[in-house]
């Protein structure tokens, strides 16, 4: 399978012939790729066809992050698609910068330019820096393809040697993947988190993109820490500087909806009530379960489990709400009998604090549908005891 591995071969895609090939491949079917490649190689150089097919596949993958229209005009590398910020998250962050009065940003470790594009679309001028020649070529091509070249300057350089003093803000997105996959130690990022923090502290405003699993003890006192989820999936954490030091917050997209910590004590453990609230992952990562519990008048099912229970239905955008009909000690036979009795045909299994795999349990308790009803089973602990909670989604979440 063809790949673009250097600026020279990538440049071939930017020629009239390369662009025409990419346009022709916009809606190609990967299942028919072999026959298509054979036909195209009769009319175009084999290397160019291979590179165009590889780029077309990347564009199809990128559509989920960038939207079909932008992805069809942009250029990508395999790592770039994997590591780039989702457009909805990048647009939210760019708007946050704009609301802070920022008009120019030094985007360090810019990758293929996802964040630079969002910043430019918010009217902010951007210096986009990366040390990889191919990545810079792709970022530059993306700025031009989307009509943003006047606002985005792409520079090939070591970010640790770039003078950012002329810019209103700094944005750093360190590489968090290596040859063996994800990097969990912030000091093993490239560049290390300590360097990124020092660069941020020198700027009037700054934001550092980090892995959402960062330990809270690794967060500098001067940072305003934000965890962001999109459609219920946690995407990233950001350390802001020049805003509110020490703040912890969760931001949910679309929206945005923002929940800030107020230093509440851990909620009390209480018996399971009629409703179970499953906090959004960003809320959990930001350690704001207590704020959700206060909003719904609830407590925890177990002191180590981030499930909130309450007697009243008080929908909140920061948690999914379920009405609980049954509470059982963990017992596969009893659960199977209950599901058969209720005529359950669609079963959702969630777990928190349980070693049992949801798919494994689903196969055991419901080898075939028992009817048309649906149910949700939570495998968890209640006051330390392995427990199954059975229920269904409560009415839709409301603002609040």
N, C-alpha and C positions, 0 to 999 in steps of 0.2 A: 504494500500500500504506500502511495506517495506521501511525502512529507516535505514541508518547507523548513529547511534547517539553517538557512543563512540569508542575509539581506539580498544577496545577488539573485538567488532563486525566487525569493519573495517578490523582488522587483519585476520579474516576468509576469506576475499576476496583475501588475498595475499597467501593463501595456494595453493597447486597444484590443489585441488578440486575447490577452488574459482576461480582461473585463468581459469581453463577449462570451468567452467560455463560461465564466462564472454566472453570467446572466442566463445562459442556456441551461445551467445546472441548478437553477434556483429551486425548482420543485421536483428534482429527480428522485426516483425511487431507489433507495440503496439496494433493494433486492434485485434490481435489474442492472446493477452497476457494472458487472463484468461485460455484458453485451454492449452497454453504453460506452465503456472505455475502449473496447475493440473498435467500435465505429468511429469514435472521436480521434483515435490515433491514426486513422487514415487521412485525416484532414489537418492535424496539429502535431507538433513535436511531442513525443511520448512523455518526456519529463514535465512538460507544461500540463499535459492532460492529467498526469498523476498528481501534480501539485494542486490543480484546480479541483479535482475530485476530493482531495483531502480537505481543501478549504471549504468546499460545499458541505461536507459532512460536519465540519466544525460550525458552520453557520446554522445548520439545522439544530445542533446541540445547543447553540447559544441563544436560540429563539426563546427558550424558557426564561433566561435571565434578562435579555435585552429587548424582547418583543420581536415579532417576525419582521416588521418593516425595517427596524434598525439593523437587526442581525443580517438581513439580506444585503445590506450595503457595507457592513463593516468587515474587518479582517481579523483573524484570530490565530493564536497558537494553541496547542493542546493545553499547556499549562495556563495560558491566559484565560481560556474558557473556564477552567476549573477554579481559578483563584480570583477572578474578577468579581467585583461587587455587583449584586443584583441591581438593576436600574431603579427599582422602587426605593431601595435603601440608599443608593447613591444620590437620588434626587432629594430625598428627605434630608440627608446630611448637607447637601449643597444649599438647600433652603435654610437650614439652621445656621450655616456660615453667613448667608446673606442677611438674615435677621439680626446677626451680631454686628452688622455694619462692615463685614469683610468685602473688599473689592478686588483683592489679589491674593492668590494662594500658591505657595510652593508645594507641589504634589510630589513627594519623595517616594521612590519605589512605585512609579505610576503604572507599571504593567502595560497592558494593551490600551489603557486610557479610559476605563469605565468611569472612574470618579472624575477625571479631568473633563470628560464630556458633560457630566451632570453639572459640574461647577460652571463650565462655560455657558451652558443653557440657562443657568441662573444669573447670567450677566457678569460672572467673575472671570478675570483674566488669570491664566494658569501657566506656571512653569512646571512642566511635567518631566521628571527626571528618572532615568533608569540606566543601569550600567550595561545592559545587554543590547548589542547592536540590532538584533532582529526584533526584539521587543520594542525598541524605539522606532524602528521602521514601521512596525504595525501600528503603534500609537499615532505616529504622524499621518499614516494613511487613513486612519479612522477619523482624525480631526478634519482632514480634507474631505473625506467622503460624506461627512455629516454637516459640512459647511461651517465648521468652527475653527478653521485654521488661524483666523485673525486673533482669536482669544487664547489659543493654546500654542505655547512654544515647547517643543520637545527637545530635550537635551540629553545626549549620551554622556553620563558621568557617574562617578562614585558619589552617592548622596552625602557621604560624610565629608566631602570636600566642597560642597556647594554653599555659597554665601546666600542666606535667605533673609538678610537684614532688610532688604528693600520691599518685602512682602508683608501684607497685613496678617497673614496666618500661614501656618505650616500644617500639612496633612502628611502623615507617615503611615504607610501600609507595609510593614516588614514582611518578608517571606517567611511563611510558617510551615513550609513543606521542604523536605530534603529528599535525598535519594531513597530513604527508607519510609517515606510517608510523612504524616503530620508530626510537627515538632511541638512538644508540650512545655518545654522549658523556655520561658520568655527570654532568658539570656542566650538561648541558642537560636533565636530569630536572626534574620539577616536584614538589616543590622540589629544588634541586640536591643532589647527593650530599654536598658539603661541609657544607651546612646540616644534612642528616640525621645526618651523623657528629657534628657539634657537639651536636645534640640528644641523640644516643645517649650521648655521653660525660658528659652531665649527669645521666643516670639510673643507678640502681643496676644495672639490667640493660636490655639493648636488643637488638633485632634489626632489621636493615635488609634488605628484599627488593630484590635487584638483578638485572640481566640476567646469565645464566650466562657470557656471553662477556666479562665485565669483565677487562681486563688485570690480571695479578697485581701489576704495579707501582702500580696505582691503589688497591690495598687498604691501608688504614691499618695501621700496625704494631700498634695496640691491638686489632685485630679478630681474631676467630676465624672463619675463612671456611669455609663449608659449601656444597657443591654437591649438589643433590637431584635424583635421577631417580626416575621412577615407571613401573614396567613396562618399563624400559629406555630411556625417553625423558627427556632432561634437561629439567626444568621450571623451575628457578630456582637462584639462588645467594643465600645469606643471610650477612650480616656480623653476628656476635654480639659483644656487648660485655659485659664483666663476667663472662666465662667464662675461656677460655685464650688469651691474646693470642698471635698469631703462628701458631696452629694452622691447618693446611689439612686438610680432610676431605671425604670423599664419603659420602653417605648414599643407600642404595638402598631404595626402597619397591616392593612391600610388604616388611615386615620389622619394624622397620627393620634394615638391616645397615650398619654404619659402618666405614669404613676411614680411618685417620688417617695423615698423613705423618710420617715419621721422619727426613727430611733425607737420604735415600739418594742416592748418585750415580746418574747416568744408567746404565742397563744397557749392557753390552757388545753390540756387533753380532755375531751368530753365524750359521752356515749354517742354513737352514730345516730344522727337525726334523720329527718325525712329527705334532706337534700345533701348531695355531695358536690363540692366545688373543686375542680381540678385547675389550679392556677396555670396561666400561660408560662411556658418555659422561660421567657425573659424575666418574669416576675420571680420565679424560683431562683434563677441565676443571680438576680440582684438582691436576694434575701429579703423579699418584700411580701412573703406569705402572711406576715402579721397584719400588714395593711389591708390585704384582701379579707382576712378573717374579721377584722374590725368592721369593714364595710357591710358584711353579710351577717354580722352578729353571731359568728361561729367560733369553733375551736378545732383542734387537730384530732384526727382519729388515733394518732400515735405520736409521741414526741419526736420521732425521727422521720416521719412521713409527711410529705407536703400535700396532703389531702385535707381540705377544710370541710367540716360538717356543720349543718345548722338545721333548725326546725322550720325556718321560713324561706320562701323563695324571693330572693333579692338579687335579680340578675345583675351581673357586672361584666364589663368588657374584658376584665383582667382574669377571668376564669370561665371554664366551661361548666355548666351546671347539669346535674343529673338527679332525677328523682329515684330514691332507693326503695325498692319493694321488699328485699330480702337480705338478711345477714346470716351467713352460714360459716361454721368452722370449715377449714379447708378439707373438702371431701369430694373426690371426683364422682363417686356413685350418687351422692345426694344431689350434686349439681346436675348430673345427667338426667336424673329423674325429674328434677324441677323443670328443666328446659323442655323435656318431653311433655310434661303436664301442661305447660304454658303454650305449647305449639310453636316453639321458636324455630324459625328457619334461617334467620340472619343473626349471627352472634359476633359481637365485638369484644375482644378481650384486652384489657389494659392491666398494667402491673406497676407497682411501686413498692419496693421492699420485699419482693418475692423472687425466689430463684427459679420458679417455674416459667418456661417459655410459653408465651401466648399461643403460638401455632400448635405446639405439642398438646396443650390442654384442649384446644378447639377440636383437634382430631379425636381425642379420647371421649369428650363429652357429647360431641355432635357429629358422628360419622356420616350422617345424612340429615337433611332438614326434617324437622318434626312438624312444620306447619309454615304459616306466613308471618307470624309475629317476629319482632326483633327484640334483642336484649343486649345489654352491656354488662360484662362481668369485670369487677375490679379485684385483682389478686393483690392483697396488701396485708398489713398487720394492723390490728385494732388493739390498742393497749398491750402491745407485745405479742399477741397471739395471731398466727396465720389465719387469715379470714378471707371469705369471698363475699363481696357486696354485689347484689344484682339489681339492676335498674334500667333506666332509659333516659335519653336526653330530656331535660326540662325545656320549657318554652325558650325561644331565642333570647340571646343576650341583649341587654339594653345598654344605653349609654349610662355612665355614672362612675 
